[in-house]
Amino acid sequence: MKKELLRMEHIVKTFPGVKALNNAAITVHTGEVMGFMGENGAGKSTLMNVLGGVFPADSGEIYIEGQKVEIGSVHESQSLGVAFIHQELALEPYMTIAENIFLGREMKNSLGMISKDKMAEAAKPFLERVGLDIDPNELVGRLSLGQQQMVEIAKSFSLNAKILILDEPTSSLSEKEVNILFETVNDLKSQGMGIIFITHKMAEVFQLCDAVTIMRDGEFMGSLQSKECTESQLISLMVGRDLGNYYVRTFNEPGEVILEARHIKAGKRAIDCSFSVRSGEILGFYGLVGAGRSELMKAIMGLDPMDAGEIYLNGEEVKKTNPMYMQNRGVALVPESRKTEGLLLKNTIAFNITLPILDRFIKHFRVDTATEEAIVDDGVKKLRIKAPSSNVNCSTLSGGNQQKVLLAKWLATNPRVLILDEPTRGIDVGAKAEIYTIINELAKQGLAIILISSEMPEVMNMSDRMLIMNEGRITGELDHKDYSQEKILKYAMGVTENE
């Protein structure tokens, strides 16, 4: 029987006006990967911040290896064997791997000077444990995100960590890097470490985790063994209601072709790509990371240079491509990253929604506030954005509501073609269900929708037709009646039928 490594129970944490945690709990054993799930705002990060020493709990108990402990700082948490690897990695890009691993605990030579050689040598066994065969003197900024994550894990070994918290660790990794991460996590598990794996992805829970703990509205909802539960059970615990099949789709007969791309070439990112999308149709684009899906759409929008090819809107050839020209002709791109490309988070909901259409209500330095308010109110209502008012900053919203603001922003341009690049990345299952409902409603209203997603179930369940890309080329096309994971993966990996 595995030994209890961590137990947190009856944890309460209140911030001004908000009870973030109320009877929160989690238990982790040695050699166990504990999935940790819940909607955005459920309290997962708050509970982990209590464990990580970012701030103390108001009440409740924490036991590590059976001993009751008090955690009042990050240093105290680390000294008890807790390592918290945040979604936004805390590494210094202009320092070496070894310098990052021993930051704040630098090794010195006999003269009392910091010794890079000593630190590099000491870092090697930690890097070996995570399978990272890289010179410890390499600058961190030159590493891929997956490699940087391994450096963070290696750093936790140098701190003698027994409990490892991984917060959404796969959100920015390629499929190959995810596989390496999973191998490393399984290796750590075999060494007796307890791992808390925070994720929104159901597939990761069933593939990697031994058990899963669910939180909702700051409270512990239960822990289940992964092998003994279903996706529906987990969703029901998370949202407090049965979402049923949360992929909402009514397949209608598509109308006329709205956008057609012929022989698009944009460097190695897009090579001789041709496709069309019709009104009322959801055209899915699937491919492994680096396949060129986003780059193809950016070239069509004029955000990236296009070397060759033709674009037609409503049968008429587009003579030039730049973002404003395409927007004015009814094409809108909802970008992949709402934080860096989509929203100005320190500005209000109203500001973000109206940003692309200022000319609609600002004339000769006069602002038509009635029109502005009507546009904002319409967007908030249609997208069901949950916020105290449209004058709150987007940074205060959950990921799901930020994504809705981003959608409202581009729907305000009245597009005929809507390109959605990873529209549900980093949001919880309840918010995903709402986004799927909105996408389905837009298709029913006659919008031509291009849906780019790295989640195969999402593309399979939401699209009428799917194009699959590999290394800049469209390698396959399937109708929704012919979807199978095996076929899709073959096209995505560039495997031809006779191989």
Secondary structure as a PSIPRED ss2 file (coil, helix, strand):
# PSIPRED VFORMAT (PSIPRED V4.0)

   1 M C   1.000  0.000  0.000
   2 K C   1.000  0.000  0.000
   3 K C   1.000  0.000  0.000
   4 E E   0.000  0.000  1.000
   5 L E   0.000  0.000  1.000
   6 L E   0.000  0.000  1.000
   7 R E   0.000  0.000  1.000
   8 M E   0.000  0.000  1.000
   9 E E   0.000  0.000  1.000
  10 H E   0.000  0.000  1.000
  11 I E   0.000  0.000  1.000
  12 V E   0.000  0.000  1.000
  13 K E   0.000  0.000  1.000
  14 T E   0.000  0.000  1.000
  15 F E   0.000  0.000  1.000
  16 P C   1.000  0.000  0.000
  17 G C   1.000  0.000  0.000
  18 V E   0.000  0.000  1.000
  19 K E   0.000  0.000  1.000
  20 A E   0.000  0.000  1.000
  21 L E   0.000  0.000  1.000
  22 N E   0.000  0.000  1.000
  23 N E   0.000  0.000  1.000
  24 A E   0.000  0.000  1.000
  25 A E   0.000  0.000  1.000
  26 I E   0.000  0.000  1.000
  27 T E   0.000  0.000  1.000
  28 V E   0.000  0.000  1.000
  29 H E   0.000  0.000  1.000
  30 T C   1.000  0.000  0.000
  31 G C   1.000  0.000  0.000
  32 E E   0.000  0.000  1.000
  33 V E   0.000  0.000  1.000
  34 M E   0.000  0.000  1.000
  35 G E   0.000  0.000  1.000
  36 F E   0.000  0.000  1.000
  37 M E   0.000  0.000  1.000
  38 G C   1.000  0.000  0.000
  39 E C   1.000  0.000  0.000
  40 N C   1.000  0.000  0.000
  41 G C   1.000  0.000  0.000
  42 A C   1.000  0.000  0.000
  43 G C   1.000  0.000  0.000
  44 K H   0.000  1.000  0.000
  45 S H   0.000  1.000  0.000
  46 T H   0.000  1.000  0.000
  47 L H   0.000  1.000  0.000
  48 M H   0.000  1.000  0.000
  49 N H   0.000  1.000  0.000
  50 V H   0.000  1.000  0.000
  51 L H   0.000  1.000  0.000
  52 G C   1.000  0.000  0.000
  53 G C   1.000  0.000  0.000
  54 V C   1.000  0.000  0.000
  55 F C   1.000  0.000  0.000
  56 P C   1.000  0.000  0.000
  57 A C   1.000  0.000  0.000
  58 D C   1.000  0.000  0.000
  59 S E   0.000  0.000  1.000
  60 G E   0.000  0.000  1.000
  61 E E   0.000  0.000  1.000
  62 I E   0.000  0.000  1.000
  63 Y E   0.000  0.000  1.000
  64 I E   0.000  0.000  1.000
  65 E C   1.000  0.000  0.000
  66 G C   1.000  0.000  0.000
  67 Q E   0.000  0.000  1.000
  68 K E   0.000  0.000  1.000
  69 V E   0.000  0.000  1.000
  70 E C   1.000  0.000  0.000
  71 I C   1.000  0.000  0.000
  72 G C   1.000  0.000  0.000
  73 S C   1.000  0.000  0.000
  74 V H   0.000  1.000  0.000
  75 H H   0.000  1.000  0.000
  76 E H   0.000  1.000  0.000
  77 S H   0.000  1.000  0.000
  78 Q H   0.000  1.000  0.000
  79 S H   0.000  1.000  0.000
  80 L C   1.000  0.000  0.000
  81 G C   1.000  0.000  0.000
  82 V E   0.000  0.000  1.000
  83 A E   0.000  0.000  1.000
  84 F E   0.000  0.000  1.000
  85 I E   0.000  0.000  1.000
  86 H C   1.000  0.000  0.000
  87 Q C   1.000  0.000  0.000
  88 E C   1.000  0.000  0.000
  89 L C   1.000  0.000  0.000
  90 A C   1.000  0.000  0.000
  91 L C   1.000  0.000  0.000
  92 E C   1.000  0.000  0.000
  93 P C   1.000  0.000  0.000
  94 Y C   1.000  0.000  0.000
  95 M C   1.000  0.000  0.000
  96 T E   0.000  0.000  1.000
  97 I H   0.000  1.000  0.000
  98 A H   0.000  1.000  0.000
  99 E H   0.000  1.000  0.000
 100 N H   0.000  1.000  0.000
 101 I H   0.000  1.000  0.000
 102 F C   1.000  0.000  0.000
 103 L C   1.000  0.000  0.000
 104 G C   1.000  0.000  0.000
 105 R C   1.000  0.000  0.000
 106 E C   1.000  0.000  0.000
 107 M C   1.000  0.000  0.000
 108 K E   0.000  0.000  1.000
 109 N C   1.000  0.000  0.000
 110 S C   1.000  0.000  0.000
 111 L C   1.000  0.000  0.000
 112 G C   1.000  0.000  0.000
 113 M C   1.000  0.000  0.000
 114 I E   0.000  0.000  1.000
 115 S C   1.000  0.000  0.000
 116 K H   0.000  1.000  0.000
 117 D H   0.000  1.000  0.000
 118 K H   0.000  1.000  0.000
 119 M H   0.000  1.000  0.000
 120 A H   0.000  1.000  0.000
 121 E H   0.000  1.000  0.000
 122 A H   0.000  1.000  0.000
 123 A H   0.000  1.000  0.000
 124 K H   0.000  1.000  0.000
 125 P H   0.000  1.000  0.000
 126 F H   0.000  1.000  0.000
 127 L H   0.000  1.000  0.000
 128 E H   0.000  1.000  0.000
 129 R H   0.000  1.000  0.000
 130 V C   1.000  0.000  0.000
 131 G C   1.000  0.000  0.000
 132 L C   1.000  0.000  0.000
 133 D C   1.000  0.000  0.000
 134 I C   1.000  0.000  0.000
 135 D C   1.000  0.000  0.000
 136 P C   1.000  0.000  0.000
 137 N C   1.000  0.000  0.000
 138 E C   1.000  0.000  0.000
 139 L E   0.000  0.000  1.000
 140 V H   0.000  1.000  0.000
 141 G H   0.000  1.000  0.000
 142 R H   0.000  1.000  0.000
 143 L C   1.000  0.000  0.000
 144 S C   1.000  0.000  0.000
 145 L H   0.000  1.000  0.000
 146 G H   0.000  1.000  0.000
 147 Q H   0.000  1.000  0.000
 148 Q H   0.000  1.000  0.000
 149 Q H   0.000  1.000  0.000
 150 M H   0.000  1.000  0.000
 151 V H   0.000  1.000  0.000
 152 E H   0.000  1.000  0.000
 153 I H   0.000  1.000  0.000
 154 A H   0.000  1.000  0.000
 155 K H   0.000  1.000  0.000
 156 S H   0.000  1.000  0.000
 157 F H   0.000  1.000  0.000
 158 S H   0.000  1.000  0.000
 159 L C   1.000  0.000  0.000
 160 N C   1.000  0.000  0.000
 161 A C   1.000  0.000  0.000
 162 K C   1.000  0.000  0.000
 163 I E   0.000  0.000  1.000
 164 L E   0.000  0.000  1.000
 165 I E   0.000  0.000  1.000
 166 L E   0.000  0.000  1.000
 167 D E   0.000  0.000  1.000
 168 E C   1.000  0.000  0.000
 169 P C   1.000  0.000  0.000
 170 T C   1.000  0.000  0.000
 171 S C   1.000  0.000  0.000
 172 S C   1.000  0.000  0.000
 173 L C   1.000  0.000  0.000
 174 S C   1.000  0.000  0.000
 175 E H   0.000  1.000  0.000
 176 K H   0.000  1.000  0.000
 177 E H   0.000  1.000  0.000
 178 V H   0.000  1.000  0.000
 179 N H   0.000  1.000  0.000
 180 I H   0.000  1.000  0.000
 181 L H   0.000  1.000  0.000
 182 F H   0.000  1.000  0.000
 183 E H   0.000  1.000  0.000
 184 T H   0.000  1.000  0.000
 185 V H   0.000  1.000  0.000
 186 N H   0.000  1.000  0.000
 187 D H   0.000  1.000  0.000
 188 L H   0.000  1.000  0.000
 189 K H   0.000  1.000  0.000
 190 S H   0.000  1.000  0.000
 191 Q C   1.000  0.000  0.000
 192 G C   1.000  0.000  0.000
 193 M C   1.000  0.000  0.000
 194 G E   0.000  0.000  1.000
 195 I E   0.000  0.000  1.000
 196 I E   0.000  0.000  1.000
 197 F E   0.000  0.000  1.000
 198 I E   0.000  0.000  1.000
 199 T C   1.000  0.000  0.000
 200 H C   1.000  0.000  0.000
 201 K C   1.000  0.000  0.000
 202 M H   0.000  1.000  0.000
 203 A H   0.000  1.000  0.000
 204 E H   0.000  1.000  0.000
 205 V H   0.000  1.000  0.000
 206 F H   0.000  1.000  0.000
 207 Q H   0.000  1.000  0.000
 208 L H   0.000  1.000  0.000
 209 C C   1.000  0.000  0.000
 210 D C   1.000  0.000  0.000
 211 A E   0.000  0.000  1.000
 212 V E   0.000  0.000  1.000
 213 T E   0.000  0.000  1.000
 214 I E   0.000  0.000  1.000
 215 M E   0.000  0.000  1.000
 216 R E   0.000  0.000  1.000
 217 D C   1.000  0.000  0.000
 218 G C   1.000  0.000  0.000
 219 E E   0.000  0.000  1.000
 220 F E   0.000  0.000  1.000
 221 M E   0.000  0.000  1.000
 222 G E   0.000  0.000  1.000
 223 S E   0.000  0.000  1.000
 224 L E   0.000  0.000  1.000
 225 Q E   0.000  0.000  1.000
 226 S H   0.000  1.000  0.000
 227 K H   0.000  1.000  0.000
 228 E H   0.000  1.000  0.000
 229 C C   1.000  0.000  0.000
 230 T C   1.000  0.000  0.000
 231 E H   0.000  1.000  0.000
 232 S H   0.000  1.000  0.000
 233 Q H   0.000  1.000  0.000
 234 L H   0.000  1.000  0.000
 235 I H   0.000  1.000  0.000
 236 S H   0.000  1.000  0.000
 237 L H   0.000  1.000  0.000
 238 M H   0.000  1.000  0.000
 239 V H   0.000  1.000  0.000
 240 G C   1.000  0.000  0.000
 241 R C   1.000  0.000  0.000
 242 D C   1.000  0.000  0.000
 243 L C   1.000  0.000  0.000
 244 G C   1.000  0.000  0.000
 245 N C   1.000  0.000  0.000
 246 Y C   1.000  0.000  0.000
 247 Y C   1.000  0.000  0.000
 248 V C   1.000  0.000  0.000
 249 R C   1.000  0.000  0.000
 250 T C   1.000  0.000  0.000
 251 F C   1.000  0.000  0.000
 252 N C   1.000  0.000  0.000
 253 E C   1.000  0.000  0.000
 254 P C   1.000  0.000  0.000
 255 G C   1.000  0.000  0.000
 256 E C   1.000  0.000  0.000
 257 V E   0.000  0.000  1.000
 258 I E   0.000  0.000  1.000
 259 L E   0.000  0.000  1.000
 260 E E   0.000  0.000  1.000
 261 A E   0.000  0.000  1.000
 262 R E   0.000  0.000  1.000
 263 H E   0.000  0.000  1.000
 264 I E   0.000  0.000  1.000
 265 K E   0.000  0.000  1.000
 266 A E   0.000  0.000  1.000
 267 G C   1.000  0.000  0.000
 268 K C   1.000  0.000  0.000
 269 R C   1.000  0.000  0.000
 270 A E   0.000  0.000  1.000
 271 I E   0.000  0.000  1.000
 272 D E   0.000  0.000  1.000
 273 C E   0.000  0.000  1.000
 274 S E   0.000  0.000  1.000
 275 F E   0.000  0.000  1.000
 276 S E   0.000  0.000  1.000
 277 V E   0.000  0.000  1.000
 278 R E   0.000  0.000  1.000
 279 S C   1.000  0.000  0.000
 280 G C   1.000  0.000  0.000
 281 E C   1.000  0.000  0.000
 282 I E   0.000  0.000  1.000
 283 L E   0.000  0.000  1.000
 284 G E   0.000  0.000  1.000
 285 F E   0.000  0.000  1.000
 286 Y E   0.000  0.000  1.000
 287 G E   0.000  0.000  1.000
 288 L C   1.000  0.000  0.000
 289 V C   1.000  0.000  0.000
 290 G C   1.000  0.000  0.000
 291 A C   1.000  0.000  0.000
 292 G C   1.000  0.000  0.000
 293 R H   0.000  1.000  0.000
 294 S H   0.000  1.000  0.000
 295 E H   0.000  1.000  0.000
 296 L H   0.000  1.000  0.000
 297 M H   0.000  1.000  0.000
 298 K H   0.000  1.000  0.000
 299 A H   0.000  1.000  0.000
 300 I H   0.000  1.000  0.000
 301 M H   0.000  1.000  0.000
 302 G C   1.000  0.000  0.000
 303 L C   1.000  0.000  0.000
 304 D C   1.000  0.000  0.000
 305 P C   1.000  0.000  0.000
 306 M C   1.000  0.000  0.000
 307 D C   1.000  0.000  0.000
 308 A E   0.000  0.000  1.000
 309 G E   0.000  0.000  1.000
 310 E E   0.000  0.000  1.000
 311 I E   0.000  0.000  1.000
 312 Y E   0.000  0.000  1.000
 313 L E   0.000  0.000  1.000
 314 N C   1.000  0.000  0.000
 315 G C   1.000  0.000  0.000
 316 E E   0.000  0.000  1.000
 317 E E   0.000  0.000  1.000
 318 V C   1.000  0.000  0.000
 319 K C   1.000  0.000  0.000
 320 K C   1.000  0.000  0.000
 321 T C   1.000  0.000  0.000
 322 N C   1.000  0.000  0.000
 323 P H   0.000  1.000  0.000
 324 M H   0.000  1.000  0.000
 325 Y H   0.000  1.000  0.000
 326 M H   0.000  1.000  0.000
 327 Q H   0.000  1.000  0.000
 328 N H   0.000  1.000  0.000
 329 R C   1.000  0.000  0.000
 330 G C   1.000  0.000  0.000
 331 V E   0.000  0.000  1.000
 332 A E   0.000  0.000  1.000
 333 L E   0.000  0.000  1.000
 334 V E   0.000  0.000  1.000
 335 P C   1.000  0.000  0.000
 336 E C   1.000  0.000  0.000
 337 S C   1.000  0.000  0.000
 338 R H   0.000  1.000  0.000
 339 K H   0.000  1.000  0.000
 340 T H   0.000  1.000  0.000
 341 E H   0.000  1.000  0.000
 342 G H   0.000  1.000  0.000
 343 L C   1.000  0.000  0.000
 344 L C   1.000  0.000  0.000
 345 L C   1.000  0.000  0.000
 346 K C   1.000  0.000  0.000
 347 N C   1.000  0.000  0.000
 348 T E   0.000  0.000  1.000
 349 I H   0.000  1.000  0.000
 350 A H   0.000  1.000  0.000
 351 F H   0.000  1.000  0.000
 352 N H   0.000  1.000  0.000
 353 I H   0.000  1.000  0.000
 354 T H   0.000  1.000  0.000
 355 L H   0.000  1.000  0.000
 356 P H   0.000  1.000  0.000
 357 I H   0.000  1.000  0.000
 358 L H   0.000  1.000  0.000
 359 D H   0.000  1.000  0.000
 360 R H   0.000  1.000  0.000
 361 F C   1.000  0.000  0.000
 362 I E   0.000  0.000  1.000
 363 K E   0.000  0.000  1.000
 364 H C   1.000  0.000  0.000
 365 F C   1.000  0.000  0.000
 366 R E   0.000  0.000  1.000
 367 V E   0.000  0.000  1.000
 368 D C   1.000  0.000  0.000
 369 T H   0.000  1.000  0.000
 370 A H   0.000  1.000  0.000
 371 T H   0.000  1.000  0.000
 372 E H   0.000  1.000  0.000
 373 E H   0.000  1.000  0.000
 374 A H   0.000  1.000  0.000
 375 I H   0.000  1.000  0.000
 376 V H   0.000  1.000  0.000
 377 D H   0.000  1.000  0.000
 378 D H   0.000  1.000  0.000
 379 G H   0.000  1.000  0.000
 380 V H   0.000  1.000  0.000
 381 K H   0.000  1.000  0.000
 382 K H   0.000  1.000  0.000
 383 L C   1.000  0.000  0.000
 384 R C   1.000  0.000  0.000
 385 I C   1.000  0.000  0.000
 386 K C   1.000  0.000  0.000
 387 A C   1.000  0.000  0.000
 388 P C   1.000  0.000  0.000
 389 S C   1.000  0.000  0.000
 390 S C   1.000  0.000  0.000
 391 N C   1.000  0.000  0.000
 392 V C   1.000  0.000  0.000
 393 N E   0.000  0.000  1.000
 394 C H   0.000  1.000  0.000
 395 S H   0.000  1.000  0.000
 396 T H   0.000  1.000  0.000
 397 L C   1.000  0.000  0.000
 398 S C   1.000  0.000  0.000
 399 G H   0.000  1.000  0.000
 400 G H   0.000  1.000  0.000
 401 N H   0.000  1.000  0.000
 402 Q H   0.000  1.000  0.000
 403 Q H   0.000  1.000  0.000
 404 K H   0.000  1.000  0.000
 405 V H   0.000  1.000  0.000
 406 L H   0.000  1.000  0.000
 407 L H   0.000  1.000  0.000
 408 A H   0.000  1.000  0.000
 409 K H   0.000  1.000  0.000
 410 W H   0.000  1.000  0.000
 411 L H   0.000  1.000  0.000
 412 A C   1.000  0.000  0.000
 413 T C   1.000  0.000  0.000
 414 N C   1.000  0.000  0.000
 415 P C   1.000  0.000  0.000
 416 R C   1.000  0.000  0.000
 417 V E   0.000  0.000  1.000
 418 L E   0.000  0.000  1.000
 419 I E   0.000  0.000  1.000
 420 L E   0.000  0.000  1.000
 421 D E   0.000  0.000  1.000
 422 E C   1.000  0.000  0.000
 423 P C   1.000  0.000  0.000
 424 T C   1.000  0.000  0.000
 425 R C   1.000  0.000  0.000
 426 G C   1.000  0.000  0.000
 427 I C   1.000  0.000  0.000
 428 D C   1.000  0.000  0.000
 429 V H   0.000  1.000  0.000
 430 G H   0.000  1.000  0.000
 431 A H   0.000  1.000  0.000
 432 K H   0.000  1.000  0.000
 433 A H   0.000  1.000  0.000
 434 E H   0.000  1.000  0.000
 435 I H   0.000  1.000  0.000
 436 Y H   0.000  1.000  0.000
 437 T H   0.000  1.000  0.000
 438 I H   0.000  1.000  0.000
 439 I H   0.000  1.000  0.000
 440 N H   0.000  1.000  0.000
 441 E H   0.000  1.000  0.000
 442 L H   0.000  1.000  0.000
 443 A H   0.000  1.000  0.000
 444 K H   0.000  1.000  0.000
 445 Q C   1.000  0.000  0.000
 446 G C   1.000  0.000  0.000
 447 L C   1.000  0.000  0.000
 448 A E   0.000  0.000  1.000
 449 I E   0.000  0.000  1.000
 450 I E   0.000  0.000  1.000
 451 L E   0.000  0.000  1.000
 452 I E   0.000  0.000  1.000
 453 S C   1.000  0.000  0.000
 454 S C   1.000  0.000  0.000
 455 E C   1.000  0.000  0.000
 456 M H   0.000  1.000  0.000
 457 P H   0.000  1.000  0.000
 458 E H   0.000  1.000  0.000
 459 V H   0.000  1.000  0.000
 460 M H   0.000  1.000  0.000
 461 N H   0.000  1.000  0.000
 462 M H   0.000  1.000  0.000
 463 S C   1.000  0.000  0.000
 464 D C   1.000  0.000  0.000
 465 R E   0.000  0.000  1.000
 466 M E   0.000  0.000  1.000
 467 L E   0.000  0.000  1.000
 468 I E   0.000  0.000  1.000
 469 M E   0.000  0.000  1.000
 470 N E   0.000  0.000  1.000
 471 E C   1.000  0.000  0.000
 472 G C   1.000  0.000  0.000
 473 R E   0.000  0.000  1.000
 474 I E   0.000  0.000  1.000
 475 T E   0.000  0.000  1.000
 476 G E   0.000  0.000  1.000
 477 E E   0.000  0.000  1.000
 478 L E   0.000  0.000  1.000
 479 D E   0.000  0.000  1.000
 480 H H   0.000  1.000  0.000
 481 K H   0.000  1.000  0.000
 482 D H   0.000  1.000  0.000
 483 Y C   1.000  0.000  0.000
 484 S C   1.000  0.000  0.000
 485 Q H   0.000  1.000  0.000
 486 E H   0.000  1.000  0.000
 487 K H   0.000  1.000  0.000
 488 I H   0.000  1.000  0.000
 489 L H   0.000  1.000  0.000
 490 K H   0.000  1.000  0.000
 491 Y H   0.000  1.000  0.000
 492 A H   0.000  1.000  0.000
 493 M C   1.000  0.000  0.000
 494 G C   1.000  0.000  0.000
 495 V C   1.000  0.000  0.000
 496 T C   1.000  0.000  0.000
 497 E C   1.000  0.000  0.000
 498 N C   1.000  0.000  0.000
 499 E C   1.000  0.000  0.000
